[in-house]
Amino acid sequence: MGVDDYEEILKYYELYETVGTGGFAKVKLGLHLLTGEKVAIKIMDKLALGDDLPRVKTEIDAMKNLSHQHICRLYHVIETAKKIFMVLEYCPGGELFDYIISKDRLSEEEARIFFRQIVSAIAYVHSQGYAHRDLKPENLLIDSEQNLKLIDFGLCAKPKGGLDYQLNTCCGSPAYAAPELIQGKAYIGSEADIWSMGVLLYALLCGFLPFDDENVMALYRKIMRGKYEVPKWLSASSILLLHQMLQVDPKKRITVKHLLTHPWLMHDYAYTVQWQSKYPPGHLDDDCITELSVFYKRSRQSMSKLISEWKYDQISATYLLLQSKKAHGKPVRLWLPSLAAEYASVTPCRELKAEKNLTYEDVQDCREMLCAFGSMDFSDDAFYEESPYSRFALHMPQTIQPSEYQTTPDSVEFTPPPSPVRRKAASKSENKENSDLVLMVKKEEQFVLPAPKTPLSKSQKKIQTALKQALPPTAERSQCTKDTLVKKPTIPANTDEIVAAAVISPERRCRSVDMDLNQVHVDSGQKKKRAKMFGSLERGLDKMITMLTPGKRKGSTRDGPRKLKAHYNVTTTKLLNPDQLLNEIIAILPEKHVDYVQKGYTLKCQTQSDFGKVTMQFELEVCQLNKSEVVGIRRQRLKGDAWVYKRLVEDILSSCKV
């Protein structure tokens, strides 16, 4: 990728692996630097888009106007000479389509939960004057709380004459297209959406499509007849609802208004489908405004006005991501302003990741290994646990908490920094304490860390050695500590053998906008010293990532498959040997006319047409589940028809006898 094309997006985000591809776009996992929140970044090439460029503009305009709990949120739009970047809400659960095929079909109870959310989203979309026109399971994502989020508004329409105004463009996916569309007739967008919702509900309840054929013309004939199989497991109420939605005559179809109170959707619920948005227009969150005001050194009034312009720039993205953090019970906190400016030019993880082509998990492995060095575990709150620079953030917690992912020293309690109100009165006594502590540090040749709870592994010892070599000399560390130290740690009485260690920490920022903003100002001398220290950490991280990079290791690319949590995108197998399973898959792929590239235990697969056009792209990865004796196959569709992909992968796995 051209570095110049990505320069603007890299100011605000780290980019990780590709999680999806389309005709002229790809979607990468990203991480917002100020909040540490994961995002999905849709990257489009303007030249390749050609005549489809207006479709992208349509999608962006629609997502700016639509704000709903079951619609994927747009955070940020960046346009350069060659690229368009759309920063979107990240949904780790993947597509609803994958969830359906993993379970074969959904129970009526589970299908009802999902379908109520779909009806809620579409009712809201219609209330805003839009028709989606491309409803299908691939365009519904599952978030971290198992809620659905509607995506891909590139084919949506907002008729100038209102939603009852007729449309003429035939668009969408053939298997979900209403009869009036494929006949080339003028149609009402909301009525076409109801048909697509009927096909979608059928797929949820049955695990396959009501109208399906490899021959497109044969498929169209089935749709226009409106005849479909009724499986024996469908309840009478389900059959009735499907019949009401899959009416060939659009005027006989049920409306979204009647769906809200339909008996099938009301079963086991005491309330109708709530379609109104939970994000009232014009309301701004006070905590988020406060944090942004302090960070950017602006008044609450001017910051509120700036956010209310909704330019979908860095300000909009940061506000919305802070709002998301709060909704998930995380601290409404941004990275420290003095350090954010310094670190803009010091991004070792980003640059090395791009150079080494590491994935998000690889970089997280590196950061976890950093924690084994002890002094890097600065914080116990949610933001710093997730921030890309969590192990570099100079932030002092009240207690260092051990994490399940890392080896950490025994918990050590610290005296929290004083509040801004008491800071001035306590300055004289603090200065004396700080001077005493600096003298204690100067007596030591180097930082002395508490002993870890468990011995370090061989790889951790190598990294520890590399980081020790990369850190500044003792004199420089002492000087840096002298200039930035603000509080003396409280040493427990039973730790006489532990030598006092300097804790680097800036003052915790006040939650009030009325604070004296000069207190967060750091003079240029301190900045230079901190930058020097960050540069040393960067060199240490460089050495560490080099060690952890698959290409640099001896032997296997990963020394074994990745360990993953049980997930609906992972198929468990009877085989216990991951190498045997990998070899079986590799042996069967050529028989299925599938090309592949192997990267460790991951196979990047694709199929091509007779004319050499790529028709399907997907990944198969041999992995181990939490139980070490269970081996599985993670599968992910990247490009191509979802149901064709389903049949192909099922064929591959059944041929492997897994």
C-alpha positions in Angstrom: 0.0 0.0 0.0 1.2 3.5 -0.7 2.3 5.2 2.5 1.2 8.6 1.2 -2.4 7.4 0.7 -2.6 6.3 4.3 -0.8 9.2 6.0 -3.9 11.0 7.0 -5.7 8.0 8.5 -2.5 7.0 10.4 -2.6 10.3 12.3 -5.6 9.0 14.2 -5.7 5.2 13.9 -3.6 2.1 13.9 -4.4 -0.3 11.1 -4.4 -4.1 11.6 -5.5 -7.1 9.5 -8.1 -7.1 6.7 -11.4 -8.4 8.0 -13.4 -8.2 4.8 -13.2 -7.3 1.1 -15.6 -6.2 -1.6 -15.6 -5.2 -5.2 -13.6 -1.9 -4.7 -13.2 -1.8 -1.0 -11.6 -3.6 1.9 -12.3 -3.4 5.6 -9.5 -3.4 8.2 -9.6 -3.6 11.9 -8.4 -0.3 13.4 -7.7 1.2 16.7 -8.5 4.8 17.6 -5.4 6.3 19.2 -7.0 8.8 21.6 -9.6 6.4 23.1 -8.1 3.0 22.5 -11.3 1.7 21.0 -11.5 -0.8 18.2 -13.1 0.4 14.9 -13.7 -1.0 11.4 -12.1 1.1 8.6 -13.6 0.7 5.2 -11.0 1.7 2.6 -12.1 2.5 -1.0 -10.0 3.4 -4.0 -11.6 6.3 -5.8 -10.1 5.4 -9.2 -11.3 1.8 -9.0 -14.8 2.9 -7.9 -15.3 4.8 -11.1 -19.1 5.0 -11.8 -19.8 3.6 -8.3 -18.3 6.6 -6.6 -21.8 8.2 -6.2 -22.9 5.1 -4.4 -20.3 5.7 -1.8 -21.4 9.3 -1.4 -25.0 8.0 -1.0 -23.9 5.6 1.8 -21.9 8.3 3.6 -24.8 10.8 3.5 -27.3 8.2 4.7 -25.1 7.1 7.6 -24.6 10.7 8.7 -28.4 11.1 8.9 -29.2 7.7 10.5 -28.5 7.2 14.2 -30.0 4.1 15.7 -29.1 1.3 18.2 -29.4 -1.3 15.5 -27.6 0.6 12.7 -23.8 0.5 12.5 -22.5 3.9 13.6 -20.3 6.1 11.3 -17.5 7.8 13.3 -15.2 9.5 10.8 -14.8 10.1 7.1 -11.5 10.9 5.6 -11.1 11.6 1.9 -7.8 12.0 0.1 -6.9 12.4 -3.5 -7.0 8.6 -4.1 -8.8 7.1 -1.1 -12.0 7.4 0.9 -11.8 6.0 4.5 -15.0 5.3 6.4 -14.4 4.7 10.1 -17.3 2.6 11.4 -18.4 0.8 14.6 -16.6 -2.5 15.0 -18.7 -5.6 15.4 -16.6 -8.5 16.6 -19.3 -11.1 16.2 -19.1 -11.0 12.4 -22.0 -11.5 9.9 -25.4 -12.8 10.9 -25.0 -15.1 7.9 -22.0 -17.0 9.5 -24.1 -17.3 12.7 -26.9 -18.9 10.8 -24.8 -21.5 9.0 -22.8 -22.4 12.2 -26.1 -23.4 13.8 -27.7 -24.9 10.7 -30.8 -22.9 11.6 -32.0 -20.8 14.5 -34.7 -21.8 17.0 -37.9 -19.8 16.7 -37.1 -18.0 20.0 -33.6 -16.9 18.9 -34.8 -16.0 15.4 -37.5 -13.8 17.1 -34.8 -11.9 19.1 -32.9 -11.1 16.0 -35.9 -10.3 13.8 -37.3 -7.9 16.3 -34.0 -5.9 16.0 -34.2 -6.1 12.2 -37.8 -4.8 12.3 -36.7 -2.0 14.7 -33.9 -0.9 12.4 -36.0 -0.9 9.2 -39.0 0.8 10.8 -36.6 3.6 11.8 -35.0 3.7 8.4 -38.4 4.0 6.8 -39.4 6.7 9.3 -36.5 8.8 8.1 -37.7 8.5 4.4 -35.1 5.9 3.3 -35.4 2.4 1.8 -32.4 0.1 2.3 -32.9 -2.1 -0.8 -30.1 -4.6 0.0 -31.3 -6.5 3.1 -29.6 -9.8 3.7 -27.8 -11.7 6.5 -24.4 -10.5 5.1 -25.4 -6.9 5.8 -26.3 -7.5 9.4 -23.4 -7.7 11.9 -23.3 -8.9 15.5 -21.7 -6.7 18.1 -20.0 -7.6 21.3 -23.4 -7.8 23.1 -25.0 -10.1 20.5 -27.1 -7.2 19.1 -27.5 -6.8 15.3 -26.2 -3.7 13.4 -27.4 -3.0 9.9 -24.7 -2.0 7.4 -24.1 -1.2 3.7 -26.4 1.7 2.7 -24.8 2.1 -0.7 -28.0 1.1 -2.5 -30.4 2.9 -0.2 -32.8 5.5 -1.7 -34.5 8.6 -0.3 -37.1 9.6 -2.8 -37.6 13.4 -3.0 -41.4 12.9 -3.1 -41.4 10.7 0.1 -41.2 7.0 0.7 -44.4 6.4 -1.3 -42.7 7.8 -4.4 -41.9 5.1 -7.0 -38.4 3.9 -7.8 -37.1 2.4 -11.0 -33.6 1.2 -10.3 -33.2 -2.6 -10.1 -30.7 -3.3 -7.4 -29.8 -5.5 -4.5 -29.0 -9.2 -4.3 -31.0 -11.5 -6.7 -32.0 -14.1 -4.1 -33.5 -11.3 -1.9 -35.0 -9.2 -4.6 -38.8 -8.6 -4.7 -40.7 -9.8 -7.8 -41.5 -6.2 -8.9 -37.8 -5.4 -9.1 -36.7 -8.2 -11.3 -39.7 -7.6 -13.6 -38.4 -4.1 -14.2 -41.5 -2.4 -12.9 -41.7 0.8 -10.9 -41.8 -0.1 -7.2 -42.1 1.3 -3.7 -38.9 1.0 -1.7 -40.5 0.1 1.6 -42.5 -2.7 0.0 -39.4 -4.2 -1.6 -37.7 -4.1 1.9 -40.6 -6.1 3.4 -40.1 -8.9 0.8 -36.3 -9.0 1.5 -37.1 -9.2 5.3 -39.4 -12.2 4.5 -36.5 -14.0 2.7 -34.2 -13.1 5.6 -36.6 -14.5 8.2 -37.0 -17.7 6.2 -33.1 -18.0 6.2 -33.1 -17.6 10.0 -35.7 -20.2 10.6 -34.7 -22.7 7.9 -30.9 -22.3 7.3 -31.4 -22.0 3.5 -33.1 -19.7 1.1 -36.7 -19.9 -0.1 -35.7 -19.1 -3.7 -32.4 -20.5 -4.8 -30.9 -21.6 -8.1 -27.5 -21.4 -9.7 -29.1 -20.3 -12.9 -30.2 -16.7 -12.5 -33.1 -16.9 -14.9 -34.4 -20.0 -13.1 -34.1 -18.1 -9.8 -36.1 -15.2 -11.2 -38.9 -17.5 -12.3 -39.1 -19.0 -8.8 -39.3 -15.6 -7.2 -42.1 -14.4 -9.6 -44.1 -17.5 -8.8 -43.6 -16.9 -5.1 -43.6 -20.7 -4.3 -41.3 -22.0 -1.7 -40.8 -25.1 0.4 -42.4 -25.1 3.9 -40.2 -27.3 6.2 -42.1 -29.4 8.7 -40.4 -27.8 11.7 -41.9 -24.3 11.1 -44.8 -23.4 13.5 -48.2 -22.3 12.2 -47.5 -18.7 13.3 -44.1 -18.6 11.5 -45.7 -20.0 8.3 -48.4 -17.3 8.5 -45.9 -14.4 9.0 -43.7 -15.6 6.1 -46.8 -15.9 3.9 -47.8 -12.3 4.8 -44.3 -11.0 3.9 -43.6 -13.1 0.8 -46.6 -11.9 -1.2 -45.9 -11.5 -4.9 -48.4 -8.6 -5.1 -46.7 -5.8 -3.1 -50.0 -4.3 -2.2 -51.0 -7.5 -0.3 -47.8 -7.5 1.7 -47.8 -6.7 5.4 -46.4 -3.3 6.3 -43.7 -2.5 8.8 -46.2 -0.7 10.9 -48.2 -3.9 11.4 -45.0 -5.9 12.0 -44.3 -3.9 15.1 -47.3 -5.4 16.8 -47.5 -8.8 15.0 -48.5 -11.7 17.3 -45.4 -13.7 16.2 -43.1 -10.9 17.2 -45.0 -10.2 20.4 -44.8 -13.8 21.6 -43.2 -13.9 25.1 -42.8 -10.1 25.0 -45.0 -7.6 27.0 -44.2 -4.7 24.7 -44.2 -3.9 21.0 -41.0 -3.6 18.9 -39.3 -0.3 19.9 -38.2 1.3 16.7 -37.4 4.8 18.0 -33.7 5.8 18.2 -32.1 5.7 21.6 -29.8 8.5 20.5 -32.0 11.6 20.7 -30.9 14.4 18.3 -29.4 17.4 19.9 -28.5 15.7 23.2 -24.8 15.7 24.1 -23.3 13.7 26.9 -21.9 16.0 29.7 -19.0 13.6 30.7 -17.8 13.3 27.1 -18.0 17.1 26.6 -16.0 17.6 29.8 -13.3 15.3 28.7 -13.0 16.8 25.3 -13.0 20.3 26.7 -10.1 19.5 29.0 -8.2 17.7 26.4 -8.5 20.4 23.7 -8.3 23.2 26.2 -11.6 24.7 25.2 -14.7 25.9 27.0 -17.7 23.5 27.3 -19.8 25.9 25.2 -17.4 26.1 22.3 -16.7 22.3 22.4 -20.5 21.6 22.4 -20.9 23.9 19.4 -18.0 22.2 17.6 -19.4 18.7 18.1 -22.9 19.8 17.1 -21.6 20.6 13.7 -21.2 16.8 13.1 -18.4 17.1 10.5 -17.5 13.4 11.1 -13.9 14.4 11.6 -11.6 13.6 14.5 -13.8 15.6 17.0 -16.9 13.7 16.0 -15.1 10.4 16.1 -13.6 11.0 19.5 -16.9 12.1 21.0 -18.8 9.1 19.6 -16.1 6.7 20.8 -16.1 8.2 24.2 -19.9 7.8 24.3 -19.4 4.2 23.3 -16.8 3.7 26.1 -19.3 5.1 28.6 -22.1 2.9 27.4 -19.9 -0.1 28.0 -18.9 0.9 31.5 -15.4 2.1 30.7 -13.8 5.3 32.0 -14.6 8.4 29.9 -11.0 9.3 29.5 -8.6 10.2 26.7 -4.9 9.7 26.4 -3.0 12.4 28.2 -2.7 15.5 26.0 1.0 16.3 26.6 1.9 12.7 25.6 -0.5 12.5 22.7 1.3 15.3 20.9 4.7 13.7 21.6 3.6 10.2 20.5 2.2 11.4 17.2 5.7 11.1 15.8 6.7 8.1 17.8 4.6 5.1 16.7 6.8 2.0 16.9 3.9 -0.4 17.0 2.3 1.1 13.9 5.5 1.3 11.8 6.9 -2.1 12.8 3.5 -3.7 12.4 3.2 -2.4 8.8 6.8 -3.5 8.1 6.5 -6.9 9.6 2.8 -7.4 8.4 1.7 -8.4 12.0 -1.9 -8.9 12.9 -3.7 -7.3 15.8 -3.2 -10.4 17.9 0.6 -10.4 17.1 0.9 -6.8 18.3 -1.1 -7.6 21.4 1.2 -10.5 22.1 4.1 -8.1 22.0 2.4 -5.7 24.4 1.6 -8.6 26.8 5.2 -9.6 26.7 6.2 -6.0 27.6 4.2 -6.4 30.7 6.5 -9.3 31.8 9.2 -6.6 32.1 7.3 -5.4 35.2 7.7 -1.6 35.1 5.6 -1.3 32.0 2.3 -2.2 33.7 1.3 1.3 34.7 -2.4 1.2 34.9 -5.3 -0.9 36.0 -8.2 1.0 34.4 -10.1 -0.2 31.3 -8.8 2.5 29.0 -5.1 1.8 29.5 -5.7 -1.9 29.3 -7.0 -1.4 25.8 -5.0 1.5 24.5 -2.3 0.7 21.9 0.2 2.5 24.0 -1.1 1.2 27.4 2.4 0.0 28.4 4.0 3.4 27.6 1.3 5.7 29.1 2.9 7.5 32.1 0.0 7.1 34.4 0.1 6.1 38.1 -2.7 3.9 39.4 -3.6 3.5 43.0 -3.0 -0.3 42.7 -1.2 -2.3 40.1 -3.5 -5.3 39.4 -2.2 -8.5 37.9 -3.8 -9.5 34.6 -4.8 -13.0 33.5 -2.8 -12.4 30.3 0.6 -11.5 31.8 3.1 -12.0 34.6 3.0 -9.0 36.9 4.6 -8.1 40.2 2.7 -8.5 43.5 0.2 -5.8 43.9 1.8 -2.6 45.3 -0.4 0.2 46.7 0.5 3.8 45.9 -0.7 7.0 47.3 -2.9 8.7 44.7 -2.0 12.1 43.4 -3.7 15.1 45.1 -6.7 16.8 43.6 -6.1 20.1 41.8 -7.9 22.0 44.6 -5.5 20.7 47.3 -2.4 20.7 45.0 -1.4 24.3 45.6 -1.6 24.0 49.4 0.4 20.8 49.4 3.1 21.9 47.0 5.8 22.7 49.6 5.5 19.4 51.4 5.3 17.5 48.1 8.5 19.2 46.8 10.3 18.0 49.9 9.0 14.5 49.5 9.9 14.5 45.8 13.5 15.7 46.6 13.9 12.9 49.2 12.7 10.3 46.7 15.0 11.5 43.9 17.9 11.3 46.3 16.9 7.7 47.1 16.7 6.9 43.4 20.1 8.4 42.8 21.6 6.1 45.3 20.6 3.1 43.2 22.4 2.0 40.1 19.2 1.1 38.3 15.4 0.6 38.8 14.7 -2.4 41.0 11.5 -4.2 40.4 9.4 -6.4 42.7 9.9 -10.1 42.0 7.3 -11.5 39.6 4.8 -14.1 40.9 5.9 -16.7 38.4 9.3 -17.3 36.7 9.7 -15.7 33.3 9.7 -18.0 30.3 12.8 -18.2 28.0 11.2 -15.9 25.4 10.2 -13.4 28.1 13.8 -13.4 29.5 15.1 -12.7 26.0 12.7 -9.8 25.7 13.6 -8.5 29.1 17.3 -8.5 28.1 16.5 -6.7 24.9 14.5 -4.1 26.7 17.1 -3.6 29.3 19.7 -3.0 26.6 17.4 -0.6 24.8 16.5 1.6 27.9 18.5 4.8 28.5 21.7 4.6 30.7 21.1 4.9 34.4 22.1 8.6 34.5 19.5 9.4 31.9 16.8 7.5 33.6 17.5 9.2 36.9 17.4 12.6 35.2 14.1 11.8 33.5 12.7 10.6 36.8 13.9 13.8 38.5 12.0 16.0 36.1 8.7 14.1 35.9 8.3 12.5 39.3 5.2 13.8 41.2 4.6 11.4 44.1 6.4 9.0 46.4 5.1 5.4 46.5 4.0 4.0 49.7 6.1 1.0 50.5 4.4 -1.8 52.5 5.9 -2.6 55.9 6.6 -6.2 55.0 8.7 -5.3 52.0 11.9 -4.2 53.6 14.0 -5.9 51.0 12.3 -4.0 48.1 14.4 -1.0 47.2 12.3 2.1 46.5 11.6 2.4 42.8 10.9 5.7 40.9 7.4 5.7 39.4 7.0 7.9 36.4 3.7 9.6 36.4 2.1 12.9 35.3 -0.6 14.5 37.4 -4.0 12.9 37.0 -6.2 15.2 35.0 -9.1 16.9 36.8 -12.6 16.0 35.8 -13.7 19.7 36.0 -13.4 22.2 33.1 -12.9 25.0 35.7 -9.3 23.7 36.4 -6.4 25.9 35.6 -5.4 24.6 32.2 -1.9 25.8 32.7 -1.4 22.9 35.1 -1.4 20.4 32.3 1.2 22.4 30.3 4.6 20.7 30.0 7.6 22.8 29.2 9.7 22.0 26.1 12.6 20.7 28.2 10.4 18.0 29.7 9.0 17.1 26.3 12.5 16.6 24.9 13.4 14.3 27.8 10.2 12.3 27.4 10.7 12.0 23.7 14.2 10.6 24.3 12.8 8.1 26.7 10.0 7.1 24.2 12.7 6.7 21.5 14.5 4.2 23.7 11.2 2.3 24.3 10.7 2.3 20.5 14.1 0.6 20.0 13.3 -1.9 22.7 9.9 -2.7 21.1 11.6 -3.0 17.7 13.9 -5.7 19.1 11.0 -7.4 20.8 8.7 -7.5 17.8 11.6 -8.8 15.7 11.8 -11.7 18.1 8.1 -12.3 18.0 7.6 -11.8 14.3 6.7 -15.2 12.8 9.3 -14.8 10.0 12.1 -14.3 12.5 11.4 -17.4 14.6 13.2 -20.7 14.2 11.1 -23.7 13.3 7.3 -23.3 12.9 5.8 -19.9 12.0 3.9 -19.9 15.2 5.3 -22.8 17.1 1.8 -24.2 16.9 -1.7 -23.0 16.0 -3.4 -20.0 17.7 -5.5 -20.6 20.8 -9.0 -19.2 20.3 -12.2 -19.0 22.3 -15.1 -21.2 21.2 -16.9 -19.2 18.5 -19.7 -19.9 16.0 -17.1 -19.3 13.2 -15.0 -22.2 14.5 -15.8 -25.8 13.5 -14.5 -28.4 16.0 -13.0 -31.6 14.7 -12.3 -35.1 15.9 -8.6 -34.8 15.0 -6.2 -34.0 17.8 -3.1 -33.3 15.7 -3.3 -29.8 14.1 -0.6 -30.6 11.6 -2.5 -33.6 10.4 -5.6 -31.6 10.0 -3.8 -28.8 8.1 -2.3 -31.4 5.7 -5.7 -32.9 5.1 -7.2 -29.6 4.2 -4.3 -28.7 1.9 -4.6 -32.1 0.1 -8.3 -31.6 -0.6 -8.3 -27.9 -1.8 -6.9 -28.6 -5.3 -9.7 -31.2 -5.8 -12.2 -28.5 -5.2 -10.4 -26.1 -7.6 -9.4 -23.8 -4.8 -6.1 -21.9 -4.9 -4.5 -21.1 -1.6 -1.5 -19.4 0.0 -0.3 -20.8 3.3 0.8 -18.6 6.2 1.5 -20.7 9.2 -1.7 -22.5 10.1 -3.8 -20.1 8.0 -4.8 -20.8 4.4 -5.9 -17.8 2.3 -8.1 -19.4 -0.3 -9.7 -18.2 -3.5 -11.7 -19.5 -6.5 -11.6 -18.1 -10.0 -13.9 -18.2 -13.0 -12.9 -19.7 -16.4 -11.8 -16.2 -17.4 -9.5 -15.7 -14.4 -11.8 -13.4 -12.4 -11.6 -14.0 -8.6 -15.1 -15.1 -7.6 -14.5 -16.1 -3.9 -12.0 -15.3 -1.2 -12.0 -16.9 2.2 -9.7 -18.0 5.1 -9.4 -21.4 6.8 -7.3 -21.5 9.9 -6.4 -24.5 12.0 -6.6 -23.5 15.7 -6.8 -24.8 19.2 -9.7 -24.0 21.5 -9.4 -23.1 25.1 -9.3 -26.8 25.9 -5.9 -27.7 24.6 -7.0 -31.2 23.4 -9.7 -29.7 21.0 -8.6 -28.7 17.5 -10.8 -26.6 15.3 -11.1 -24.8 12.0 -11.8 -21.0 11.9 -13.5 -20.0 8.7 -14.1 -16.5 7.3 -15.6 -15.3 4.1 -13.9 -12.3 2.6 -15.4 -12.0 -0.8 -18.1 -13.7 -2.9 -21.7 -15.0 -2.7 -22.4 -16.1 0.9 -24.5 -19.2 0.0 -22.0 -20.4 -2.6 -19.3 -20.0 0.0 -21.4 -22.0 2.5 -21.8 -24.9 0.1 -18.1 -24.9 -0.8 -16.7 -24.8 2.7 -19.2 -27.5 3.8 -18.0 -29.6 0.9 -14.3 -29.1 1.8 -14.8 -29.9 5.5 -16.9 -33.0 4.8 -14.3 -34.3 2.3 -11.6 -33.9 5.0 -13.6 -36.2 7.3 -13.3 -33.8 10.2 
